[in-house]
Amino acid sequence: MYRIWPDPDPTPLDDAALTALYEHTGPGIRMNFVTSVDGAVEIEGRSAGLGNPADKLVFGLLRQYPDGLLVGAGTVRVEGYNAVRLDEQRRAWRSARGLDPYPRLIVISRRLDLDPTYKAFTEAPRRPVVLTSRTAPPDRVTALSAVADVLAHGDDQVDLGAAVADLRDRGIGTILSEGGPHLFGSLTAADLVDEVCLTVSPLLAGPGAGRITAGPPSGVRDLALAHVLCADDALLLRYVRP
């Protein structure tokens, strides 16, 4: 993997260089997605089919920085999320900077259609958080409260602005979101997206798959290009708020 913008350099980037390129400080929400050249968010129902070694490397690296890892309930179910894990090197990097060894998993679910026996909950190194609405079924709140902190914000829908503010009050200010598309759309509509890391995989998926964002139109947001990396015909892009 090497940098093609800014300051093009064919020298392969080692872990220290990549860590510096992607370091994310201060409160905010970073999105991470992979897409095909023709804009598909999935192949045969899962984003894993779009992945490549470089994307997987950056996927693991991005988990090194945040206080919390945010995902939608659908992504937990479809992608088969396990407990958040980091290798020894990533944990040491976090500990040296006064962070907990692992980021805290945060799942958003209006209906709480989640199985409390999922490994993402039962094997979590830190107690997860579930964001929901005040109209969530009481029996589901009770069941999930055994394995996670269930926080209700909003009535019929989860009030993302209030939820993110609450997370910051709890010390979860730097957040990485790994999807899915509806969560990306909702965060964009709430003007909560501060950064987008996007891998463009060298594949044509063809018609049928959705985009990396979904939901009703919410207006246009400007972003600034921070860097472009290349690895085996894949492009790795980082965009930030100007």
C-alpha positions in Angstrom: 0.0 0.0 0.0 1.4 3.4 -0.9 0.3 7.1 -1.0 -0.7 8.6 -4.3 -2.1 11.9 -2.9 -0.9 14.2 -1.4 2.8 14.0 -2.0 2.9 10.8 -4.2 5.3 8.3 -2.8 5.7 4.7 -4.1 7.4 3.6 -0.9 5.2 1.0 0.8 3.5 2.3 4.0 4.4 0.5 7.1 2.2 0.2 10.2 3.6 3.4 11.8 3.0 5.4 8.7 -0.6 4.1 8.3 -1.2 4.8 12.0 -0.2 8.4 11.5 -2.2 8.8 8.3 -5.4 7.6 10.0 -5.0 8.9 13.5 -8.3 10.5 14.6 -8.4 12.7 17.7 -11.1 14.7 19.4 -14.8 14.0 19.5 -16.6 13.1 16.3 -18.0 10.3 14.2 -15.9 8.5 11.5 -17.6 6.3 8.9 -15.9 3.3 7.4 -17.2 1.6 4.2 -16.1 -0.4 1.2 -17.8 -0.2 -2.2 -17.4 -1.6 -5.7 -16.4 0.7 -8.6 -20.0 0.8 -9.6 -21.2 1.8 -6.1 -22.4 -1.5 -4.6 -22.5 -1.8 -0.8 -22.6 -5.6 -0.9 -22.2 -8.8 -2.9 -24.7 -11.5 -2.2 -26.0 -9.6 0.8 -22.8 -9.0 2.6 -20.1 -6.3 2.4 -17.4 -8.9 3.1 -17.5 -9.9 -0.6 -16.1 -6.5 -1.5 -13.2 -6.7 0.8 -9.5 -7.1 0.0 -6.3 -7.4 2.1 -5.7 -3.6 2.2 -9.3 -2.9 3.2 -9.1 -5.6 6.0 -5.9 -4.0 7.2 -7.4 -0.5 7.4 -10.6 -2.0 8.9 -8.6 -3.4 11.8 -6.4 -0.2 12.1 -9.4 2.1 12.4 -10.7 0.1 15.4 -7.5 1.2 17.2 -8.5 4.8 17.7 -12.2 5.2 18.9 -13.8 5.2 22.3 -16.8 3.5 20.8 -17.6 1.3 17.7 -21.1 2.1 16.4 -23.2 -0.3 14.2 -26.8 -0.8 13.3 -28.7 -3.8 14.5 -29.1 -5.0 10.9 -25.4 -5.0 10.4 -24.9 -7.0 13.6 -27.4 -9.6 12.3 -26.3 -9.8 8.7 -22.5 -9.5 9.1 -22.4 -11.8 12.1 -20.6 -9.4 14.4 -18.5 -11.0 17.1 -17.1 -9.4 20.2 -14.8 -6.4 19.5 -11.2 -7.6 19.5 -7.8 -6.0 19.0 -4.4 -7.6 18.8 -1.8 -7.0 21.4 -0.1 -4.2 19.4 -3.3 -2.2 19.0 -4.2 -2.6 22.7 -0.7 -1.4 23.7 -1.1 1.6 21.5 -4.4 2.5 23.2 -3.1 1.9 26.7 -0.1 4.1 26.1 -2.5 7.0 25.3 -4.7 6.4 28.4 -7.5 4.7 26.4 -9.2 1.5 27.5 -7.7 -1.5 25.7 -10.8 -2.1 23.7 -13.4 0.3 22.2 -16.9 -0.1 23.5 -19.4 -1.7 21.1 -22.5 0.5 20.5 -25.5 -1.0 18.7 -28.5 1.1 17.6 -31.9 -0.6 17.3 -35.3 1.1 17.5 -37.2 -2.2 18.0 -34.4 -4.0 19.9 -34.6 -7.0 17.5 -31.4 -8.4 18.9 -30.5 -11.7 20.4 -28.9 -11.2 23.8 -26.9 -14.5 23.2 -25.0 -13.0 20.3 -21.3 -13.3 20.8 -21.0 -9.5 20.3 -22.7 -9.2 23.7 -21.8 -12.3 25.6 -18.1 -12.3 24.8 -17.5 -8.5 24.8 -14.4 -7.4 26.6 -16.3 -4.3 27.7 -20.0 -4.1 28.4 -21.7 -2.9 25.1 -24.2 -0.1 24.8 -27.6 -0.4 23.0 -29.2 2.8 21.8 -33.0 2.6 21.4 -36.2 4.6 21.6 -38.5 5.1 24.5 -41.2 3.0 22.8 -39.0 -0.1 22.5 -40.7 -3.3 23.8 -40.2 -3.5 27.6 -39.5 -7.2 27.5 -36.7 -6.6 25.0 -35.2 -3.9 27.1 -35.2 -6.3 30.1 -33.6 -9.1 28.1 -30.8 -6.9 26.6 -30.1 -5.1 29.9 -28.6 -8.3 31.2 -25.8 -8.0 28.7 -25.6 -4.3 27.7 -26.4 -0.8 28.9 -29.7 0.1 27.2 -30.1 3.9 26.6 -33.4 5.3 25.3 -33.5 8.6 23.3 -36.4 9.7 21.3 -39.9 8.3 21.0 -40.8 6.5 17.8 -37.2 6.9 16.4 -33.8 7.0 18.1 -32.8 10.7 18.6 -29.2 10.4 17.3 -28.2 13.9 18.4 -29.3 13.3 21.9 -27.8 9.8 21.9 -24.4 11.0 20.7 -24.4 13.8 23.3 -25.2 11.2 26.0 -22.4 9.0 24.8 -19.9 12.0 25.0 -21.1 12.7 28.6 -20.2 9.0 29.3 -16.7 9.4 27.9 -17.4 8.0 24.5 -16.6 10.9 22.3 -14.6 9.5 19.4 -16.8 7.1 17.5 -16.2 4.8 14.5 -19.3 3.7 12.6 -19.1 0.5 10.5 -22.6 0.7 9.1 -24.9 -0.1 7.8 -26.4 2.1 5.0 -29.5 3.2 7.0 -27.4 4.2 9.9 -25.1 6.2 7.6 -28.1 7.9 6.1 -29.5 8.8 9.5 -26.2 10.1 10.8 -25.9 12.2 7.6 -29.4 13.6 8.1 -28.6 14.6 11.6 -25.3 16.2 10.4 -23.2 14.0 12.7 -20.7 12.6 10.1 -17.3 14.2 10.6 -15.2 11.8 8.4 -15.6 9.1 5.8 -13.0 6.4 5.1 -14.0 4.6 1.9 -12.3 1.7 0.1 -13.1 1.5 -3.6 -12.7 -2.2 -4.5 -11.7 -3.0 -8.1 -14.9 -4.9 -8.8 -18.0 -4.4 -10.9 -20.9 -5.8 -8.9 -23.6 -5.1 -11.4 -27.2 -4.0 -10.7 -29.2 -4.9 -7.7 -27.1 -3.9 -4.7 -27.8 -0.8 -2.7 -25.5 2.1 -2.0 -23.5 2.6 1.2 -26.1 5.1 2.4 -29.9 4.7 2.5 -33.0 6.6 3.7 -34.8 9.8 2.6 -32.9 12.7 1.0 -31.3 14.9 3.6 -29.3 17.5 1.7 -25.6 17.8 0.6 -22.6 17.9 2.9 -19.2 19.2 1.8 -16.1 17.1 2.7 -12.4 17.6 2.0 -10.0 14.9 0.7 -7.3 14.1 3.2 -5.5 11.3 1.4 -5.6 8.7 -1.3 -3.8 5.4 -0.9 -3.5 2.5 -3.4 -3.1 -1.2 -2.9 -3.6 -3.9 -5.6 -5.8 -1.7 -7.7 -8.0 -0.7 -4.7 -8.2 2.9 -3.7 -8.4 3.9 0.0 -9.9 7.4 0.5 -10.2 9.5 3.6 -12.5 12.5 3.6 -12.9 14.9 6.5 -15.1 18.0 7.3 -13.4 21.1 5.9 
